[in-house]
Amino acid sequence: MFLLLELKGFGVALQMSTTTRVRLLRGSGLLLLLLGTVHLVATPHIATLIRHTVSKAAADWLVPPMLLNHVLVGVLLLPLGYLTFYAAPHSAPWALIIVRSTALTVAALPLTLLVLMGVRYFDAPLFVIGFVLVVAASVTLLVAAFSNPRPTEAE
């Protein structure tokens, strides 16, 4: 079975096969790598958009911190995705710490984006792609990182 919910007292325990858990965590790592790549690809487009929509003086003031932010976030997403992918098949405490802290961090992103930015940027295709990727990664990571691995019949 893909996912099993068990009610234990007042809590709920998620269980899934080890194979499914590893696949979901690795898929999430790949999504984070893709999100970092999309972030870096969008960087020059945003700089161009700023330069074409504001005065030269304003662009000179706005573009450098925007470039720093986008490059920094894009670059940081790449090792986050790699570490999640790498830790996925391991059950050691270090691997659980990596996937669970990544899951909680990524889960905070969609809500933070909506609270701080609103919905006015959903007309931009790269923003929508990035947002959809982070929501998909968040849900997948949370389910996989906090489920209890259940060995499959073959294991």
Buried (B, 14 or more C-beta within 10 A) or exposed (E): EEBEEEEEEEEEEBBBBBBBBBBBBBBBBBBBBBBBBBBBEBBEEBBEBBBEEBEEEEBEEBBEEBBEEBEEBBEEBBEBBBBBBBBBBBEEEEBBEBBBBBBBEBBEBBEEBEEEEEEEEEEBEBBEBBBEBBBBBBBBBBBBBBBEBBEEEEE
